[in-house]
Amino acid sequence: MLHRTVQITVNTALLLLVVAALLPFAFMVLTGIQESTTVSLAFDPAKLQLDNFVRLFTEYQFGRALVTSAVVVVLACVVNLVVSSLAAYAFAKKPFPGSEALFWVYIATMMVPVQVTIIPLFLIVRDLGLLNTPVALILPIINAFGVFLIRQFMSSVPDELLEAARIDGAKDLRIFAAIVLPLIKPVLIALTVFTFITAWNDFLWPLVVISDESMQTVTLAAARLQGRFLTDYGLVMAGATVSFLVPFLIYLFLQRRFVQGVASIGLKG
């Protein structure tokens, strides 16, 4: 009897936590499909309509912002995977004098707050003439985290396997592409999800380097829905719903492989 009471209490507490976690999302969606200029928890079926979503794409160019964000996150994922996996291969399987010290110095850059690097990064991007370009949005995505993540996983690949391939005449690039990459696929998927969510939700850096409205990302487009004197909260919540749905659907699609990748990192890291 005591065990059953404890089980019911735990289940009730978990159910309340789930409801508390989902409540903001339910509020966001319900406000988005209502005509509303005030923030309220009231739900009026008579005000239900999809005009807010239609206005996003007809009046506020939300479709163009979605395409820009999609291009940026795809390029960011590809570039981050290529750069991080090659760097991790060099640190894990091609040691050179001082490589261990250099790796930990590189990892130490993760301790520097992003806000501290904003001004130097902006000056570099401005001097290179990259303001208002996708390249400016992609550059800060490539950082030490991806190298650290892949290097820890790649260390578990047996050196004997690579030596056997070298004895058979394979060069480093072929060993990397044909042997190492297939073995580290779980961590590559995990890094892809991390990179996608980071690039999609980034707001501060696009706000700094993008001034042309035709290049604005979905986060900037959603933020600019807020009026200066009067805010249409239904429209703002509709924008937030669309911004949220894309990474949510991508996560659902890759959920199983992402969980497998993170679990593998925990076992082999």
Backbone as a ProteinNet text record, in pm:
[ID]
protein_1_A
[PRIMARY]
MLHRTVQITVNTALLLLVVAALLPFAFMVLTGIQESTTVSLAFDPAKLQLDNFVRLFTEYQFGRALVTSAVVVVLACVVNLVVSSLAAYAFAKKPFPGSEALFWVYIATMMVPVQVTIIPLFLIVRDLGLLNTPVALILPIINAFGVFLIRQFMSSVPDELLEAARIDGAKDLRIFAAIVLPLIKPVLIALTVFTFITAWNDFLWPLVVISDESMQTVTLAAARLQGRFLTDYGLVMAGATVSFLVPFLIYLFLQRRFVQGVASIGLKG
[TERTIARY]
83	0	86	191.9	282.3	353.8	395	463.6	372.1	244.5	148.8	124.5	117.4	96.4	215.4	336.5	457	458.7	421.4	420.7	320.7	200.8	99.6	148	214.3	265.8	372.2	463	569.3	510.5	415	353.5	279.3	211.1	139.9	237.5	348.9	449.6	508.7	536.4	590.9	491.3	362.6	259.1	249.6	259.4	255.1	375	492.6	611.9	597.4	538.4	517.2	421.1	312.3	215.3	281.1	364	432.6	529.2	593.9	688.9	618.1	499.2	427.7	340.3	310.4	218.5	265.4	394.6	436.9	418	441.9	425.2	277.3	191.4	47	-0.4	49.5	13.5	60.2	179.8	234.4	146.6	111	31.3	-108.6	-173.6	-310	-315.5	-214.1	-211.2	-188	-107.3	-77.5	-198.1	-291.7	-409.3	-529.7	-505	-613.1	-579.6	-682	-661.6	-641.5	-519.4	-490.1	-387.5	-416.8	-320.8	-280.6	-325.2	-286.9	-243.9	-162.7	-120.9	-222.5	-283.1	-387.2	-392	-424.5	-440.5	-581.2	-667.1	-804.7	-806.3	-894.2	-908.3	-1049.7	-1060.7	-1190.3	-1201.5	-1281.3	-1293.7	-1341.7	-1415.2	-1466.7	-1354.7	-1237.5	-1126.2	-1026.5	-1058.8	-965.7	-959.1	-838.3	-819.1	-671.4	-644.7	-507.3	-448.9	-513.2	-466.7	-324.4	-290.9	-155.7	-49	-71.4	25.7	29.6	-86.7	-90.3	-15.6	-35.4	31.5	182.8	228	373.3	439.3	374.1	436.3	398.6	288.9	247.7	293.6	299.2	334.9	474.9	525.1	651.2	764.7	749	857.1	916.8	833.4	884.6	939	882.1	930.9	1075.3	1110.4	1249.4	1343.5	1297.9	1381.1	1402.5	1298.4	1313	1414.2	1408.1	1503.7	1645.8	1663.9	1797.3	1850.6	1765.9	1809.7	1842.8	1761.3	1786.7	1921.5	1950.1	2078.6	2194.3	2179.2	2287.1	2312.2	2205.2	2227.2	2282.7	2239.8	2293.6	2443.3	2479.8	2621.9	2701.9	2643.6	2713.7	2737.7	2637.5	2652.9	2762.7	2759.9	2858.9	2999.7	3017.5	3150.9	3200.6	3112.8	3154.7	3195	3120.2	3154.2	3289.4	3310.5	3436.1	3554.8	3546.9	3659.8	3685.7	3579	3596.3	3648.1	3597.4	3642.2	3786.9	3827.7	3966.9	4060.8	4022.1	4105.6	4113.2	4000.8	3999.9	4086.6	4086.7	4171.1	4318.2	4354.1	4493.9	4533.9	4446.4	4479.5	4479.9	4387.8	4372.1	4464.9	4485.9	4557.2	4684.8	4715.3	4837.9	4911.9	4954.9	5019.7	5151.6	5181.8	5307	5356.5	5482.5	5535.2	5451	5401	5321.8	5174	5131.8	4990.4	4896	4938.7	4853.2	4832.5	4943.7	4933.7	4850.3	4872.6	4796.5	4647.7	4614	4473.3	4406	4472.2	4409.1	4403	4500.9	4491.2	4371.6	4352.3	4237	4106.1	4102.2	3981.7	3952.5	4059.8	4041	3964.7	3964	3889	3738.6	3692.9	3550.2	3509.6	3609.3	3579.9	3554	3589.3	3571.9	3425.3	3356.9	3216.5	3200.8	3094.5	3070.8	3063.1	3004.4	2986.9	3120.7	3225.9	3357.9	3417.2	3385.2	3445.6	3364	3251.6	3162.4	3231.1	3292.2	3352	3471.5	3569.1	3678.6	3628.2	3530.9	3476.8	3411	3338.9	3272.8	3376.3	3485.6	3589.4	3654.4	3678.3	3739	3645.9	3518.4	3421	3402.1	3399	3384.6	3503.8	3626.3	3746.6	3758.5	3700.2	3701	3588.4	3503.3	3392.5	3283.1	3261.4	3164.7	3034.1	3014.5	2888.6	2771.9	2657.7	2536.9	2556.7	2640	2659	2639.7	2604.4	2592.1	2722.8	2836.4	2966.1	2983.4	2940.3	2951	2871.1	2759.5	2677	2734.8	2812.5	2863.5	2991.9	3079.9	3214.2	3213.6	3131.8	3139	3087	3015.5	2962	3074.4	3183.1	3296.1	3380.5	3378.2	3451.7	3510.5	3572.6	3646.2	3555.3	3429	3339.4	3330.4	3314.1	3302.8	3429.7	3545.4	3673.6	3687.7	3654.9	3663.9	3571.2	3448.5	3348.8	3394.8	3439.2	3478.4	3610.4	3702.3	3833	3816.5	3729.2	3708.7	3652.5	3561.3	3502.5	3603	3680.9	3774.1	3890	3919.3	4028.7	4002	3873.3	3839.1	3858.3	3884.5	3910.1	4048.1	4060.3	4190	4296.9	4416.7	4527.4	4570.9	4554.7	4595.4	4517.2	4390.8	4308	4364.1	4408	4464.9	4601	4681.1	4811.3	4795.2	4694.3	4668.8	4634.1	4556.7	4521.5	4644.2	4733.6	4856.7	4945.9	4952.9	5033.5	4978.3	4844.9	4782.9	4799.5	4863.7	4892.4	4796.8	4703.8	4607	4671.9	4639.3	4689.4	4596.8	4645.9	4570.5	4428.6	4415.1	4283.5	4185.8	4235.3	4147.7	4114.4	4213.1	4186.7	4080.4	4094.9	3999.3	3858.1	3848.3	3715.7	3652.6	3733.8	3678.7	3670.8	3753.8	3755.8	3708.1	3766.2	3736.6	3594.7	3557	3426.1	3308.7	3306.4	3194	3188.6	3305.2	3306.6	3259.7	3268.6	3230.3	3097.4	3017.5	2890.8	2798.3	2786.7	2696.6	2733.6	2862.9	2901.7	2884.7	2898.5	2875.7	2728.5	2637.9	2494.9	2464.2	2524.8	2502.7	2552.5	2670.7	2724.1	2637.8	2580.3	2491.6	2370.2	2311.1	2194.4	2232.6	2345.6	2391.4	2413.2	2480.4	2511.2	2383.9	2291.3	2165.3	2090.1	2074.5	1997.7	2068.9	2202.9	2278.9	2264.3	2283	2276.3	2134	2034.8	1895.8	1848.6	1885.8	1836.5	1924.4	2037.3	2127.6	2058.2	2068.7	2004.3	2104.9	2194.5	2283.3	2377.7	2445.3	2542.3	2474.5	2363.7	2294.8	2249.5	2210.2	2167.8	2282.7	2406.5	2524.3	2569.4	2570.2	2632.2	2532.4	2402.5	2302.4	2219.7	2230	2147.8	2054	2084	1999.1	1879.7	1758.3	1638.9	1626.9	1681.9	1673	1760.2	1851.6	1940.9	1905.6	1796	1764.7	1724.9	1767.6	1733.3	1596.7	1549	1414.1	1404.9	1513.6	1509.7	1498.5	1570.1	1559.1	1419.6	1368.2	1234.4	1129.5	1143.3	1047.7	1059	1181.5	1200.6	1143.7	1152	1105.2	953.7	885.5	738.9	684.3	768.7	722.8	717.1	602	583.7	649.3	673.5	737.9	641.8	517.1	419.4	308	269.8	163	207.2	198.4	243.1	124	122.9	22.6	74.4	33.4	89.8	50.7	-65.3	-102.5	-4.4	36	131.9	269.7	312.3	442.7	446.6	340.2	337.6	328.8	263.6	261.6	403.8	479.7	619.3	703.4	681.2	756	722	595.6	554.5	623.5	626.5	693.2	842.9	904	1047.7	1078	986.5	1008.3	985.8	889.1	848.6	960.4	1039.5	1141.5	1245.7	1315.9	1412.8	1346.2	1220.9	1149.9	1126.6	1084.3	1060.3	1191.2	1298.4	1428.9	1474.2	1452.8	1492.4	1412.4	1281.3	1199.5	1248.7	1287.7	1334.7	1465.3	1555.6	1686.6	1695.2	1581.5	1584.6	1656.3	1620.1	1676.3	1827.5	1872.5	2016.4	2090	2023.6	2086	2107.8	2006.9	2019.2	2127.4	2131.4	2236	2374.4	2385.7	2514.6	2560.5	2469.3	2504.1	2539	2464.1	2494.1	2631.2	2665.2	2795.5	2908.1	2885.4	2987	3011.4	2901.6	2915.7	2992.9	2973.1	3041.6	3189	3217.8	3354.1	3435.2	3369.5	3441.3	3538
-121.8	0	126.1	122.5	238.3	259.8	148	157.4	218.4	177.7	230.5	380	422	564.1	647.5	595.1	667.2	677.3	567.8	567.7	669.9	675.4	772.6	914.7	939.4	1074.4	1115.1	1022.5	1052.7	1080.2	996.2	1015.6	1148.7	1184.9	1313.5	1430.4	1420.1	1526.9	1538.8	1423.9	1427.1	1486.8	1451.8	1506.8	1658.4	1707.6	1853.1	1921.4	1856.8	1914.3	1920.5	1814.5	1813.2	1924.9	1940.2	2046.8	2184.1	2202.9	2331.6	2359.2	2253	2271.5	2303.6	2242.9	2262.3	2387.1	2441	2554.6	2675.9	2716.5	2831.2	2807.6	2683.1	2653.8	2657.6	2604.2	2609.7	2754.7	2836.6	2978.1	3047.4	3012.4	3072.7	3039.4	2910.7	2868.4	2928	2923.7	2974.8	3125	3199.2	3343.6	3370	3284.1	3302.9	3283.3	3199.9	3175.3	3258.3	3359.3	3449.2	3592.4	3670.6	3814	3877.8	3928.4	3974.9	4087.5	4197.4	4306.9	4319.5	4223.8	4222.2	4081.7	4073.5	3943.4	3896.4	3781.1	3731	3579.2	3514.8	3370.1	3329.1	3428.1	3398	3336.4	3240.1	3174.1	3196.4	3265.9	3297	3229	3120.8	3050.1	3141.7	3249	3339	3416.2	3426.9	3503	3415	3284.8	3195.8	3230.4	3242.1	3270.7	3246.2	3235.8	3212	3335.5	3450.5	3571.7	3608.9	3582.8	3618.5	3545.4	3417.5	3339.1	3384.5	3419.7	3467.4	3600.2	3690.7	3821.5	3808.1	3704.7	3684.4	3670.7	3596.8	3565.6	3666.3	3739.5	3834.5	3977.2	4015.5	4153.9	4167.9	4063.3	4075.8	3990.1	3937.2	3864.1	3752.9	3683.3	3577.4	3459	3436	3327.8	3348.5	3473.9	3504.3	3484.7	3523.8	3505	3356.4	3274.4	3129.9	3070.4	3114.9	3064.3	3105.6	3232.2	3278.9	3197	3174.8	3095.4	2952.2	2896.1	2757.9	2748.4	2844.9	2844.7	2857.5	2948.2	2971.5	2846.5	2782.8	2667.7	2547.9	2529	2416.9	2438.1	2559.6	2588.3	2578.9	2628.1	2623.7	2479.6	2393.3	2252.2	2185.4	2208.2	2144.4	2193	2325.6	2381.4	2338.2	2341.8	2303.7	2156.5	2069.2	1927	1902.7	1966.8	1945.7	1996.9	2121.3	2181.1	2108.3	2081.5	2019.3	1875.9	1798.5	1659	1651.5	1739.4	1739.1	1781.3	1884.9	1929.4	1822.2	1757.9	1651.4	1534.4	1502.2	1393.3	1426.6	1553.2	1594.3	1583	1627.4	1622.4	1478.4	1393.1	1258.3	1156	1166.5	1059.8	1104.2	1231.2	1281.5	1372.6	1317.3	1401.8	1460	1580.1	1648.9	1717	1757.6	1818.8	1939	1933.8	2043.5	2036.7	1927.5	1919.8	1910.1	1837	1823.1	1958.3	2033.5	2165.9	2259.9	2252.9	2339.4	2306.8	2177.9	2138.3	2198.4	2190.2	2241.1	2393.3	2458.7	2604.4	2640.3	2561.3	2583.8	2560.9	2454.5	2425.5	2537.5	2600.3	2707.9	2826.5	2839.6	2950.5	2937.5	2816.1	2798.4	2870.4	2903.4	2971.6	3120.7	3173.5	3316.6	3343.1	3430.5	3459.8	3515.2	3473.3	3516	3667.9	3731.9	3877.2	3950.1	3890.1	3953.9	3959.3	3859.4	3851.2	3922.8	3978.7	4038.4	4152.3	4246.7	4363.9	4325.2	4244.7	4203.7	4129.1	4040.2	3967.6	4061.9	4160.5	4255.4	4334.3	4376.9	4454.2	4369.5	4239.7	4150.8	4133	4103.8	4081.9	4209.4	4325.2	4452.4	4477.9	4456.4	4481.7	4385.8	4265.2	4169.6	4196.7	4294.7	4327.4	4222.5	4154.5	4044.2	4079.9	4205.9	4244	4218.8	4176.5	4146.6	4032.3	3933.6	3814.5	3688.9	3574.9	3449.8	3408.5	3441.4	3403.4	3467.3	3592.7	3660.7	3588.5	3528	3456.4	3319.4	3260.9	3124.7	3123	3222.4	3219	3191.6	3260.4	3234.6	3097.7	3027.9	2895.9	2793.4	2813.5	2719.7	2752.9	2664.8	2692.5	2563.6	2576.7	2463.6	2350.7	2378.3	2274.4	2154.9	2181.9	2072.3	1989.3	2056	1983.5	1895.7	1950.8	1874	1752.3	1774.1	1665.8	1550.8	1583.3	1478.3	1414.3	1493.5	1439.1	1335.1	1362.7	1266.3	1135.1	1144	1023.5	951.8	1030.8	973.3	901.3	938.9	874.2	726.4	687	546.5	460	522.2	444.2	380.2	245.6	178.6	227.7	259.2	300.6	186.1	61.6	-54.7	-60.6	-18.1	-17.3	79.4	195.3	294.6	248.7	183.7	133.3	26.4	-60.3	-164.6	-102.9	6.3	73	137.1	191.5	251.4	143.5	27.1	-83.1	-126.5	-116.2	-150.5	-40.6	70.7	176.1	293.4	297.5	408	534.6	648.7	777.3	828.8	934.9	987.9	1031.2	1099.9	1150.7	1035.8	926.7	811.8	739.8	728.8	666.5	745.9	878.9	965.7	949.1	947.3	945.1	805.6	701.6	566.5	487.5	521.2	441.1	520.6	639.8	715.4	772.6	839.3	905.3	808.8	689.6	598.1	553.5	544.3	498.1	605.4	731	839.4	904.2	832	888.3	936.9	862.6	911.5	1049.9	1076.1	1206.9	1315.6	1280.2	1378.3	1420.8	1324.2	1358	1445.7	1412.4	1494.1	1637	1652	1786	1861.5	1788.9	1853.2	1914.2	1839.2	1890.8	2010.7	2000.8	2113.3	2237.8	2218.8	2332.1	2392.2	2304.9	2352.6	2440.6	2391.7	2467.5	2598.4	2593.1	2714.4	2819.2	2776.8	2872.2	2924.4	2837.3	2879.2	2979.1	2956.2	3040.4	3162.7	3174.3	3286.3	3418.9	3511.3	3641.4	3757.4	3752.7	3866.4	3893.6	3786.7	3807.2	3853.2	3790.5	3845.1	3989.6	4026.3	4164.4	4262.1	4216.4	4303	4317.2	4205.8	4208.2	4221.4	4211.7	4220.5	4347.8	4438.7	4559.7	4563.7	4481.5	4474.4	4382.2	4434.6	4353.9	4230.5	4235.3	4119	4003.5	4030.5	3926.2	3884.7	3938.1	3908.6	3761.5	3705.6	3566.6	3562.9	3441.6	3426.8	3485.3	3479.4	3537.6	3690.1	3751.9	3896.9	3934.5	3855.9	3883.9	3874.2	3773.8	3758.3	3874.8	3918.9	4029	4159.8	4178.8	4303.5	4308.5	4201.4	4203.6	4289.1	4311.9	4390.8	4538.4	4597.5	4737.6	4832.4	4957	5055.6	5109.1	5131.8	5189	5089.2	5004.7	4907.3	4773	4669.8	4536.6	4445.3	4384	4283.4	4148.6	4111.9	3991	3864	3863.8	3748.5	3727.1	3837.2	3829.2	3785.8	3842.8	3807	3658.8	3607.8	3467.2	3375.5	3421.5	3342.8	3331.6	3442.1	3437.9	3346.3	3353.1	3265.1	3118.7	3091	2952.2	2897.9	2978.2	2934	2915.7	3008.4	2997.7	2872.1	2835.1	2718.7	2587.8	2587	2461.6	2396.9	2477.2	2419.8	2338.7	2396.5	2312.8	2199.6	2218.8	2112.5	1992.4	2018.5	1908.6	1839.9	1919.8	1860.6	1770.4	1817	1735.4	1605.5	1615.3	1493.7	1394.4	1446.2	1360.8	1289	1361.4	1304.6	1258.4	1254.7	1231.2	1101.5	991.7	862.8	859.2	906.8	906.7	1005.4	1119.2	1217.9	1159.2	1090.5	1028.7	921.6	841.1	739.7	803.5	916.1	984.5	1038.6	1103.2	1158.1	1046.4	934.6	820.9	761.8	754.7	701.9	791.7	925.2	1019.6	998	973.2	952	825.8	722.5	596.3	600.4	674.9	671	793.9	902.8	1026.1	1017.5
0	0	0	86.9	93.2	-39.8	-101.1	-230.6	-336.5	-335.4	-433.5	-411.2	-283.2	-252.3	-300.2	-276.2	-321.2	-473	-539.2	-685.9	-740.2	-679.9	-724.6	-700.9	-586.7	-557.3	-658.3	-688.2	-785.2	-923.1	-964.7	-1096.5	-1103.7	-994.7	-992.8	-1001.9	-928.4	-933.3	-1073.1	-1137.4	-1273.7	-1371.8	-1353.3	-1441.1	-1426.8	-1303.9	-1281.4	-1345.1	-1336.8	-1399.5	-1551.1	-1609.5	-1755.4	-1795.7	-1718.9	-1748.8	-1736.9	-1632	-1613.5	-1728.2	-1779.1	-1889.3	-2020.4	-2040.5	-2167.4	-2168.2	-2051	-2042.7	-2125.2	-2118.5	-2201.5	-2350.8	-2396.5	-2539.2	-2578.4	-2488.7	-2516.3	-2521.4	-2428.2	-2428	-2556.2	-2601.3	-2723.7	-2844.5	-2857.4	-2973.9	-2967.8	-2849.9	-2836.5	-2861.8	-2814.7	-2841.4	-2990.2	-3053.6	-3195.5	-3285.9	-3244.6	-3330	-3285.5	-3200.6	-3160.7	-3200.7	-3216	-3237.3	-3099.7	-3074.4	-2940	-2941.8	-2874.3	-2856.5	-2710.2	-2628.9	-2487.7	-2448.6	-2345.3	-2294.5	-2192.8	-2219.6	-2130.5	-2138.4	-2027.4	-2025.5	-2067.9	-2095	-2134.8	-2274.4	-2293.9	-2423.9	-2475.5	-2588.6	-2646	-2782.2	-2794.4	-2923.4	-3036.2	-3000.5	-3104.2	-3174.4	-3109.4	-3167.1	-3242.6	-3252.7	-3322.8	-3471.3	-3524.4	-3667.3	-3701.2	-3831.3	-3876.4	-3943	-3927.6	-3994.1	-3953.4	-3826.3	-3781.2	-3861.8	-3889.1	-3965.8	-4111.5	-4165.8	-4304.2	-4316.4	-4219.8	-4223.1	-4210.9	-4136.3	-4123.2	-4259.7	-4348.6	-4476.8	-4586.4	-4569.3	-4673.1	-4644.5	-4516	-4481.8	-4422.9	-4358	-4283.4	-4339.3	-4458.3	-4527.2	-4441.4	-4367.4	-4281	-4361.8	-4479	-4563.2	-4603.4	-4640.3	-4678.1	-4559	-4439.6	-4320	-4290.6	-4312.2	-4291.2	-4388.9	-4515.6	-4615	-4577.4	-4535.1	-4495.5	-4378	-4277.9	-4162.2	-4203.5	-4293.1	-4337.9	-4409.1	-4497	-4568.4	-4468.7	-4372.9	-4275.9	-4190.6	-4141	-4052.1	-4128.9	-4254	-4332.3	-4358.4	-4401.8	-4425.8	-4296	-4186.4	-4056.6	-4013.1	-4031.2	-3993	-4076.2	-4208.4	-4296.3	-4263.3	-4253.9	-4227.6	-4089.8	-3989.9	-3854.5	-3848.1	-3916.9	-3916.8	-3985.1	-4099	-4172.6	-4091.5	-4043.6	-3971.4	-3839.1	-3764.5	-3632.4	-3644.3	-3741.8	-3754.2	-3801.2	-3893.3	-3939	-3826.2	-3750.5	-3638.6	-3530.2	-3502.9	-3402.7	-3446.3	-3575.6	-3627.6	-3606.7	-3632.2	-3612.4	-3465.5	-3374.1	-3231.1	-3177.5	-3228.2	-3171.5	-3234.6	-3367.8	-3438.3	-3508.4	-3509.2	-3573	-3474.2	-3359.3	-3258.2	-3309.6	-3265.2	-3300.4	-3173.4	-3167.6	-3045.1	-3000.6	-2878.5	-2824.7	-2858.1	-2926.8	-2968.6	-2848.8	-2742.8	-2626.1	-2556.5	-2539.3	-2476.1	-2562.9	-2696.2	-2787	-2780.9	-2768.2	-2760.7	-2636.6	-2521	-2399.6	-2398.4	-2462.2	-2476.8	-2564	-2671.5	-2759.9	-2685.5	-2603.8	-2526.3	-2426.4	-2374	-2275.6	-2334.3	-2467.7	-2529.5	-2506.2	-2469.7	-2440.9	-2313.3	-2228.5	-2102	-2121.4	-2239.1	-2265.7	-2301.8	-2228.1	-2261.3	-2403	-2468.1	-2606.6	-2616.6	-2515.3	-2519.8	-2526.3	-2468	-2467	-2607.4	-2689.9	-2823.3	-2930.6	-2893	-2993.8	-3069.3	-2994.7	-3060.2	-3147.6	-3096.5	-3186.9	-3310.3	-3291.9	-3407.4	-3507.5	-3455.5	-3545.6	-3626.4	-3559.7	-3631.2	-3740.2	-3709.1	-3809.5	-3928.9	-3898.9	-4007.2	-4089.3	-4022.7	-4096	-4186.1	-4133.9	-4214.1	-4332.2	-4317.5	-4428.9	-4528.6	-4498	-4588.5	-4590.8	-4477	-4473.6	-4404.6	-4366.6	-4302	-4397.3	-4340	-4418.8	-4518.3	-4478.2	-4562.3	-4476.8	-4538	-4461	-4394.8	-4458.9	-4400.9	-4262.7	-4248.9	-4119.4	-4011.5	-4049.4	-3951.9	-3916.5	-4008.8	-3988.4	-3905.5	-3924.5	-3863.5	-3713.6	-3631.2	-3486	-3443.8	-3534.9	-3500.1	-3483.8	-3560.3	-3554.6	-3431.7	-3332.1	-3208.5	-3152.3	-3034.8	-2976.6	-2929.9	-2907.1	-2854.9	-2949.4	-3078.9	-3175.6	-3182.5	-3177.8	-3181.8	-3057.8	-2940.9	-2816.2	-2820.1	-2864.7	-2868.4	-2957.4	-3079.2	-3174.3	-3133	-3080.5	-3040.6	-2929.4	-2832.5	-2724.7	-2778.6	-2874.6	-2933.5	-3022.9	-3099.6	-3195.6	-3126.3	-3001.8	-2928.4	-2906	-2910.6	-2887.4	-3011.9	-3128.3	-3250.3	-3237.1	-3249.2	-3228.9	-3327.1	-3274.2	-3360.8	-3452.9	-3403.7	-3484.9	-3616.4	-3611.5	-3731.8	-3836.1	-3789.7	-3881.4	-3933.8	-3847.1	-3890.2	-3997	-3978.6	-4078.9	-4214.2	-4211.6	-4337.1	-4400.7	-4317.6	-4372	-4434.9	-4370.2	-4426.3	-4562.3	-4576.7	-4706	-4809.7	-4770.9	-4867.7	-4866.6	-4771.4	-4768.3	-4713	-4771	-4723	-4612.6	-4545.2	-4430.3	-4468	-4582.1	-4620.5	-4644.6	-4706.6	-4732.1	-4601.1	-4511.3	-4380.6	-4305.5	-4311.3	-4241.3	-4298.7	-4432.8	-4495.7	-4493.8	-4514.4	-4531.8	-4401.9	-4303.1	-4179.9	-4058.6	-4039.4	-3916.9	-3919.2	-4027.3	-4030.9	-4007.8	-4073.6	-4045.1	-3899.6	-3833.4	-3694.3	-3595.6	-3636.7	-3543.1	-3584.7	-3663.4	-3711.9	-3599.2	-3486.2	-3379.2	-3327.6	-3307.2	-3254.5	-3360.8	-3488.3	-3595	-3597.1	-3574.8	-3570.6	-3450.1	-3335.4	-3215.4	-3237.9	-3298.8	-3324.2	-3424.9	-3522.3	-3619.9	-3549.7	-3456.3	-3384.2	-3298.6	-3227.4	-3145.8	-3232.7	-3347	-3435	-3492.4	-3532.7	-3590.8	-3491.5	-3368.8	-3268.7	-3233.9	-3220.8	-3188.4	-3298.1	-3423.4	-3534.4	-3554	-3538.2	-3561.8	-3456	-3330	-3221.1	-3193.8	-3263.3	-3235.1	-3266.8	-3173.2	-3193.1	-3184.6	-3084.6	-3059.9	-3177	-3226.8	-3334.8	-3465.1	-3508.8	-3627.5	-3609	-3487.1	-3461.4	-3482.6	-3455	-3466.6	-3612.3	-3687.7	-3821.2	-3935.9	-3906.3	-4014.1	-3996.1	-4091.6	-4091.3	-4211.5	-4313	-4432.4	-4404.4	-4418.8	-4388.3	-4476.5	-4597.6	-4686.4	-4637.7	-4543.3	-4490.8	-4349	-4294.5	-4155.2	-4137.1	-4024.1	-3991.5	-3923.7	-3895.8	-3841.5	-3699.9	-3622.7	-3487.6	-3494.9	-3589.6	-3606.5	-3656.4	-3751.1	-3803.7	-3693.7	-3604.7	-3494.2	-3395.7	-3368	-3272.9	-3326.6	-3460.1	-3519.9	-3535.6	-3496.2	-3497.9	-3383.3	-3283.7	-3168.9	-3208.1	-3191.5	-3227.7	-3129.9	-3175.9	-3088.6	-2983.3	-3022	-2927.9	-2893	-2988.1	-2965	-3021.8	-2939.9	-2981.5	-3008	-3124.9	-3158.3	-3108.2	-2988.1	-2926.3	-3001	-3063.4	-3144.7	-3258.5	-3323.8	-3433.7	-3382.6	-3269.8	-3212.6	-3175.8	-3113.9	-3074.9	-3196.5	-3302.1	-3426.1	-3482.1	-3480	-3524.3	-3437.1	-3305.3	-3214.2	-3240	-3272.4	-3299.8	-3424.4	-3530.1	-3653.6	-3628.7	-3553.9	-3524.4	-3444.3	-3355.8	-3270.6	-3344.4	-3437.2	-3499.8	-3580.9	-3652	-3741.4	-3663.6	-3564.2	-3489.2	-3412.6	-3370.3	-3298.9	-3390.2	-3514.1	-3608	-3646.5	-3663.9	-3695.4	-3580.7	-3456.8	-3341.6	-3335.7	-3361.4	-3360.7	-3465.2	-3582.5	-3691.4	-3653.9	-3582.5	-3549.1	-3403.9	-3333.7	-3189.9	-3152.2	-3218.2	-3178.9	-3200.5	-3315.9	-3343.7	-3253.6	-3223.8	-3135	-2995	-2942.3	-2809.9	-2811.3	-2920	-2931.2	-2933.7	-3005.4	-3014.3	-2881.2	-2807.9	-2677.2	-2580.1	-2585.5	-2497.9	-2530.4	-2657.6	-2698.1	-2650.4	-2655.2	-2607.6	-2458.7	-2384.9	-2240.7	-2209.4	-2292.3	-2266.6	-2306.2	-2417.5	-2469.6	-2435	-2381.1	-2358.3	-2241.3
[MASK]
+++++++++++++++++++++++++++++++++++++++++++++++++++++++++++++++++++++++++++++++++++++++++++++++++++++++++++++++++++++++++++++++++++++++++++++++++++++++++++++++++++++++++++++++++++++++++++++++++++++++++++++++++++++++++++++++++++++++++++++++++++++++++++++++++++++++++++++

